[in-house]
Amino acid sequence: MDFAAKFKLIRKAERLTQKEFCEVLGFSESTFRKYEAGFIEVGAPALLKIANHPRFKKYALWLVTDDVAPESGQISPE
């Protein structure tokens, strides 16, 4: 699964609109829409912003490796 799809799954699992997700993370809405649509490649700064944010840290392992470790609090949004 690509990062665009993963971003969308995380956002939907957290019941956030694109605007709300951007406000929480400090992303520009236009850039985030392009990420989620797959128009631009997701870079390390965007990945780190999500993986290190307290609300989304539970998805960090899955976001980067596709693995989960529920015993460590690392889950997927699915």
C-alpha positions as CSV (number, residue, x, y, z in Angstrom):
1,M,0.0,0.0,0.0
2,D,1.4,3.4,-0.9
3,F,1.7,6.4,1.5
4,A,-1.2,8.2,-0.1
5,A,-3.6,5.4,0.8
6,K,-2.1,5.1,4.3
7,F,-2.6,8.8,5.0
8,K,-6.2,8.5,4.0
9,L,-6.8,5.4,6.2
10,I,-5.2,7.1,9.2
11,R,-7.3,10.3,8.6
12,K,-10.5,8.3,8.2
13,A,-9.8,6.1,11.2
14,E,-9.3,9.2,13.3
15,R,-12.6,10.6,11.8
16,L,-10.9,13.8,10.6
17,T,-11.6,15.8,7.5
18,Q,-8.7,16.7,5.3
19,K,-8.9,20.2,6.7
20,E,-8.9,19.0,10.3
21,F,-6.0,16.6,9.6
22,C,-4.0,19.5,8.1
23,E,-4.7,21.7,11.1
24,V,-3.6,19.1,13.6
25,L,-0.3,18.4,11.7
26,G,0.4,21.8,10.2
27,F,0.2,20.7,6.6
28,S,-1.0,23.0,3.8
29,E,-4.4,21.7,2.6
30,S,-3.4,21.9,-1.0
31,T,-0.2,19.9,-0.5
32,F,-2.0,17.3,1.6
33,R,-4.7,16.8,-1.0
34,K,-1.9,16.2,-3.5
35,Y,-0.3,13.7,-1.1
36,E,-3.6,11.8,-0.6
37,A,-4.5,11.8,-4.3
38,G,-1.0,10.5,-5.1
39,F,-0.1,13.5,-7.3
40,I,3.1,14.2,-5.3
41,E,5.4,11.8,-3.5
42,V,5.4,11.9,0.2
43,G,8.8,12.8,1.7
44,A,10.5,12.1,5.0
45,P,9.4,15.3,6.7
46,A,5.7,14.5,6.1
47,L,6.1,10.9,7.3
48,L,8.0,12.0,10.4
49,K,5.3,14.7,11.2
50,I,2.7,11.9,11.3
51,A,4.8,9.2,12.9
52,N,6.0,11.5,15.7
53,H,2.6,13.2,16.5
54,P,1.2,11.9,19.8
55,R,-2.2,11.3,18.3
56,F,-0.9,9.3,15.3
57,K,2.2,7.6,16.8
58,K,0.3,4.4,17.3
59,Y,0.4,4.0,13.5
60,A,4.1,4.7,13.0
61,L,5.3,1.1,12.6
62,W,2.5,0.3,10.2
63,L,3.0,3.5,8.2
64,V,6.7,2.8,7.6
65,T,6.9,-1.0,7.5
66,D,3.3,-2.4,7.1
67,D,3.8,-4.3,10.3
68,V,1.9,-4.0,13.6
69,A,2.8,-4.8,17.2
70,P,-0.3,-4.4,19.3
71,E,1.5,-5.5,22.4
72,S,3.6,-2.3,21.9
73,G,0.6,-0.1,21.0
74,Q,1.5,-0.2,17.3
75,I,-1.6,-0.8,15.2
76,S,-3.0,-0.3,11.8
77,P,-6.0,1.9,11.2
78,E,-7.9,-0.9,9.5
